[in-house]
């Protein structure tokens, strides 16, 4: 298999890189200082440039390109800042893809053009206070009262909560046990009975909102049902692609840290010579480069093998898990090579390290990915409750 980018892909990558390096660094610094998400104006600018929904169908305003092309776009923006890149991440690899694959024609027409124009961000709402890795323990439920469908429950750890305009909410849709009753509905911000708690502030991920979400008899229309009861498997299939977005964000964080420290060790002098002339530094640089290349190839395999469909849980889990661990290792080594400068907020390495840890928690923790990998190898799911 040839992993060399073709002419069109190189042109796409280079054009996004130039835009990102020219227009986004100061915006990224402002977001890091203020911990506020990207503006609507920036989202619309992304929409005009075609960066939102790169891999969504062109009939809905998307780019009509592949998941691989979306990876190329997302990585270049995320090298500058994961917060700046977050609207692109959500449009290309988030719950929007579940809508594109499983939503009704009416839902697609209602949501996807707005996403691609930068007018709407759709976030996924899965976890609850007592249902994170054990997602099938979720309690949020849709019940029918007469001719009404009412959504009630409490969600937690939804990236974008309080800021995004719409949410794909995983919930129970009948009384069947376990995963059998789980489906998903689309809920728009501002719906009666839908409120948010106090905003969370994390170690990293500055500019990515998060808050508890409360659904108090929120009225749901039949047209808002994305996947009915029994569709949990479909939802998790779509989530396999989200893992590839997570992988890309991890890779971008690590790659940008590596690029920075590689320049640093060639400029910084100690004992009369550049740091890179010391064999110990050379070994560290080589090890970081090897891990980055391996992570990139695992990501490319997952998205290329998926083509326009959805990747396998095995390939997406391997890619995510390896990239998450690589990002932590590379940013840590890069900080150590920079010494006090790496630890200072005047330089970008401390932010890169903080952000790198978040991706190994978000979207399925590292250890959960390893359980998924083993389950795929032996061909069965493991009952953690037994």
N, C-alpha and C positions, 0 to 999 in steps of 0.2 A: 504494500500500500504506500502511495506517495503522499507525504504530508506537506509537500511544498505548496504554498498558496499560489493560486493561478493569478493571472494579471488583474482580473476584476477584484479579487479578494485583496490583493496587495494595494490596489488603488483605494478600496474602501477603508482598509486599515490605516493607510497613510493619511487620508483626508480626515478621518476621525481623530487621529493622533495630533495632527496639526491644529485642528479646532480646539481640542482639549487643552493642549499646552499653551495655546494663545489666549483663550478666553475664560478658562475655568479656575486657574490656581487662586486668584484673589477671592472669587466666590467661595471656593472651598475653605480658604482660611477664615472668611467671615462666618461660615456655617460652623466651623470648629470652635470659634470664639463664642458665638451666640447660642449654639445648640438648637438652632431653628432650621426646619427643613427647606429644601429648595423652593424658590418662588414659583408662582403660577407662570410668570413671564419666562423663566428658564424652561419650564416644562413645555410651553408652547413653542419656544425656540427649538427644543429637541424635536417636537412634532414637525416643524417646518423643514428641518434637516433630514427627516426620515429615520431618526434614531429610535423612535417609539414603535413597538410592534414590528420590528424588522422582519420577524418570521411569522407575522399574522397575514391572512389572506388579503390581497390587494383590493378585493371588492369591499372590504371594510376599512380601507384607508391604510392598511399595513404595507410593508415592503414586499411581501410575497417571496421573501428569500428564505434561506435555510436556517436551522438552528445554529449551524456552524457560523454563518454570517453574523448572526446575533451575538454569538460569543466574541467574535472579533470586535464588534462595536462596543459591547459592554466592557471588555477588558481595558480598552484604551481610555474610556471615561473613568472607570473605577481606579485606574492607576493614579488619577488625580485625587479622587475622594470617593469613598463608597456612598456617602450621603448624596453627593451630586449625581452619582450613577443610579441611585435607588429607583427613580421613576422608570428608567430604562430596564432595570432588573425586573420590576413588577410587570412591565408591559410585555417583556419577551419571555420571562421564565416563571412568572408568578401565576396567580389564579386566573389571570386573563386567558392563559392557554387552556385551562379547564373549560372556560366559557366557549372558546373557539372550537374545542373538540366535542363538548357534550351539551352545550347550550342550545336552546331552541333558536330558530331563525330570528324570531322577534327579539330575544335577549341579545343575540349577536348584533343586530341592527341598532339596538338601544345603547349598548355599552361600547363595543369595539371601536367605532369611529371616534367617540369621545376620548378613549384611551390613546388612540394614535394621534389625535390632535393636541394632546396634553391637557385636555379639559377635565379628565377623570383619571384617578389612580385607584385601582382595585387591590385591596389587601386581602390576605387569607386569615381567617379566624378559626383556629383549630383548638389550641390548648385551653385548659381550664384550671382552676385552683387544684383540682385533684385528678386531672387527666392531662399529662404531658406526653412522656414516652409511652405511657399506657393509654393511648388515645381512645381506644374503644370503651374506656370508662367514662367518657363524656356524658353529661347530663342535660345540656341545653336541648330543648325539645320544641317541636312544632305540634300543637294539638288542634283538633278541629272542634269548634263550637258553632253549631248550626251551619251556616254557609261561610263561616270565617275560619281562617287559619291563623293561629296566634303563636308567636315565638317567645319563649321565656328561657332565661338562663344567664350565665355569667362566663365571660371569656377573658383570657389573660395571655400576655406575651404575643400580641398581634403587632408585628412591625408595621407602622403606619397608622395605628389606632389613634383616632382623634383628629387626624390630618387627612387621611384618604377619603375620597368621596363615596366609595362603596366597598362592601365586604362580602366575600364568599364565606358563609358561616356553616361549619360542620355541625350537624345536629341530628337528634333522633326524630324520626318521622312516624313511628308507630311503636307498639309495645314489645316488639321482638327483641330477644336478648342480644348482647354483644354487638358485632358489626352489622348484623342483619337489618337493623332498623335505621342505620346511619345513612344520611344523604347530605345534601347541601342546598342552601338557599342564598339568594342575593339580597342584601339589605343595603339601602342607601342611607348615607348620613343625613340626619334631619328627620328620619322617620319617627312618628309618634311612639314614645315608649323606649326609644333607643338612646342611651346616654353613656357617658364616659366618666371614669374615675380620674383621680389625680395622675398627671403625666409622670411616667418613670424617667429616671435619668441614669444612664449606664456608665460603666467604666470606659467603654468605647462607643461606637455607633452614634456619635454626636450628630444631630441633625436628622436622625431616624426616630420618629415619635413612637411611643408605646404607652399603653394605659389599659387598665381594666375596662371591659365593655359589659354593659348591662342591658338585657332585653326584657322588658316588662310588658308582656302581652303585645308585642309588636305585630301589627297585622300584616300578613304575607298574602300576596296574590298567587294564584296558580302559576301565573307567568313568571314569578320570582323563583320557582323551583328549578335549580340547576340540575341536580341529580336526585331522584327519588330514593326512598328506602331501598336498601339492598345494593346501592351503588358505591359503597365504600371502596371496593376494589378499583373502580374507575377513578375515583378521586385520588387514590394513592398512586395509580399509574401516572396521572398528571403530575403528581408531586415528585415523581422520579425526574421529571424535567426541571422542576424547581431546584432539585439537588445540583443539577448542572449549572444553574445560575449561581448558586451558592459556591460551587467549585470555582467558577470564573471570578467571583468577587475575592475569594481567598487567594487565588493565583495572582490577581492584579495587585492585591495588597503586598504579597511577598515579592513579586517582580519589581514593583516600584521601590521597595526597600532595598532590594539587591542592586538595582540601577544606581540608587543614590550612594550606597556604600562602596560600590565598585569605583565610582568617580572619586569618592573621598579618600580611599586608601592609595590612590595614585597621586593625590595632591598633598595629603598630610605627611609631614616628615618628622621622623624621630631618629635619634642617634645618627643624624647626618644623611639619612636616605629616606625615600618614600616608604610608607608602610608596606606597600605591595611587594617590596624587595625582600621582605622577611618570609622565610619558608612557611612558618606557622600561619601567616595571613594567606598565603597562596593556597594552602590546604583548605582553609575555611571557605575561601571564595569558590574553589572547585567543588566542594561538597554542596554548597548552596546551589550552584549552577546545575549540578546533576539532579538534585531534588526538584528543582523548578522544571527542568526539561521532562522528567518523568511525569510530574503532575500534569503538565500541558498535554502530553501524549495520551494519558488516561482520559482527560477531558475530551480531547478530540475524538477518541475512539467512541465514547459514549454518545456524543451528539451526531457524529457522522453515521454510525450504525443505526441511529434512530431515523435518519433522513428527515422526512416531514412528519413522522409519527412521534411516538414516545419512547424514550430509552428504556432499557431493561433495568430492573431494580439492582441487579448484580453490578452492571457496569457503572451505573450512576452512583451507587454506594461506594464502590472501590474508588472512583474518581474523587468524590466528595471527601471521604475519609482521609485519603492520602494528601489531598490538597490542604485540608484543614490542619493536619499535623505538620505539613511542610511549611505552611504560612507561619505557624508558631515558631518552628525551628529557625527559619530563615530570618524573621524579624528579630528574634532573640540574638542570633549570631551577629546580625548587622549592628544591633545596638552595642554589643560587647566590643566589636571592632572600633566603634566610634567613641567608646569610653564615656566620659562625662558629657560630651557633645550629644551622644545618642540619647542620654537620659534627660537632656534639656528640652523644654517646650519650645525653644527657639529653633529647633531642628525637627524634621518630620518623623524621625524614627520612633519616638515614644508613642506618637499617635498610631503609626502603623502597627506597633506591637499590641497596643490596646485593641485596635480593630480586629487584628488577626484572631484573638481569642474568641471573639463573639461568633465567628462563623462555625467554630467547632461545637457550639451549643445550638445555634439557630438551625432550623430546618432538619432536625434530627441529630441528636448528639453523636459524637464520634463513636462511642461504645455501641450505640444502637445501630450505627452503620455496620459495625463489625458483626453484630448479630445477624443483620440482614444478609451480609456476605456469606456467612456460614450456612444460613437457611437456604440460600440459593444453591450452594454447593451440594447440600445433602437432599435438596428437593422437598423440604417440608418446613413449616413454621414451627417455632418452639413455643410451648405454653409456659410463659413465665410465672403464671399463677399456680401451677401444679406443685 
